[in-house]
Amino acid sequence: MKKIIIILVCILLCSCSNNTEKTSTKDYVYSSDPILESAMLENKFVIIDVRTKEEYNTGHIKDAINIPYDEIAEKINISKNINIFVYCRSGNRSSIAFKTLSDMGYKVYDLGAFNDIKLEKE
């Protein structure tokens, strides 16, 4: 099921939201999954890189924030109405972060491994 989520199929052509969320869908690819597509179209999402700060600094998904997976329970400060996408280097730490956030009541999706994600990187 997780692997289906990371299959990204289309380029979002326009940004229709005036939402003030930090992340913009303008340059993002979105999934054929209707929940993910809806979250991205409405700008109701945040992407969290759960790798170490050093890994994050070597490159990350555009506009992703960095909260290491082993600190996520203590440092998460996001509305539970926002969809959260997590990723790491290989998918192991993101699966731990996924479980932690799910158990806390967040709507979270595991994007898996950084190099497999077809989103703009910086």
C-alpha positions in Angstrom: 0.0 0.0 0.0 2.9 2.4 0.9 4.4 1.8 -2.5 1.2 2.8 -4.3 1.3 6.2 -2.5 4.8 7.0 -3.9 3.7 6.4 -7.5 3.5 9.9 -8.7 1.9 10.4 -12.1 1.1 13.9 -13.0 2.5 17.5 -13.0 0.3 20.0 -11.3 -0.3 22.7 -13.8 -1.6 25.5 -11.6 -1.9 26.6 -8.0 -5.5 27.4 -7.2 -5.3 28.1 -3.5 -4.7 31.3 -1.6 -3.9 29.2 1.5 -1.0 30.5 3.6 0.6 27.1 4.2 4.4 27.2 3.7 4.3 24.6 1.0 3.0 25.4 -2.5 1.7 22.9 -4.9 2.9 24.9 -7.9 6.0 22.8 -8.7 4.8 19.5 -7.2 3.9 16.2 -8.8 0.8 14.6 -7.3 -0.5 11.1 -6.9 -3.4 9.3 -8.6 -4.5 8.6 -5.0 -7.5 11.0 -4.5 -6.6 11.8 -0.9 -3.1 12.9 -1.8 -4.3 14.7 -4.9 -6.9 16.6 -2.9 -4.4 17.5 -0.1 -2.0 18.9 -2.7 -4.6 20.8 -4.7 -5.9 22.4 -1.5 -2.4 23.2 -0.1 -3.4 21.3 3.0 -0.1 19.4 3.5 3.4 19.6 4.8 6.4 17.5 3.8 8.7 16.4 6.6 12.2 15.1 6.0 12.8 12.8 8.9 16.6 12.3 8.2 19.3 14.0 10.3 20.0 17.7 9.9 23.3 16.8 8.1 21.4 14.7 5.6 18.8 17.3 5.1 21.4 19.9 4.4 22.9 17.9 1.6 19.6 18.0 -0.3 15.9 17.7 0.4 12.5 18.0 -1.3 11.6 21.7 -2.0 9.9 23.3 1.0 10.3 20.2 3.2 10.9 20.8 6.9 13.4 18.8 8.8 12.3 16.9 12.0 14.5 13.8 12.7 12.3 10.7 13.1 13.5 10.1 16.7 12.4 13.6 17.7 9.2 13.9 15.8 6.8 13.0 18.7 8.3 15.9 20.8 8.8 18.5 18.1 5.7 18.1 15.9 3.6 21.3 16.0 1.2 21.0 13.1 -2.5 21.0 13.0 -4.1 17.6 12.7 -6.2 19.0 9.8 -3.1 19.1 7.7 -1.9 16.0 5.7 1.7 15.1 6.4 4.1 13.4 4.0 7.2 11.9 5.4 10.4 10.6 3.8 13.9 9.6 4.6 16.9 8.1 2.9 15.7 4.5 2.4 12.2 4.4 3.8 13.0 2.8 7.2 13.0 6.0 9.3 10.0 7.4 7.5 8.0 4.2 8.3 8.8 4.7 12.0 7.8 8.4 11.8 4.6 7.3 9.9 3.7 5.0 12.8 4.5 7.6 15.4 2.4 10.3 13.8 -0.4 7.9 13.0 -0.6 6.8 16.6 -0.7 10.5 17.6 -3.8 11.0 15.3 -2.2 12.7 12.4 -3.1 12.1 8.7 0.2 10.9 7.4 1.6 9.4 4.3 5.0 7.7 3.9 6.7 8.8 0.6 9.6 6.4 1.3 13.1 6.9 0.0 14.4 10.4 -0.9 15.9 9.3 -4.2 12.7 7.6 -5.4 10.5 10.6 -4.9 9.7 12.5 -8.1 9.3 16.0 -6.5 11.4 19.1 -6.9 14.5 19.0 -4.8 16.8 21.7 -3.5 
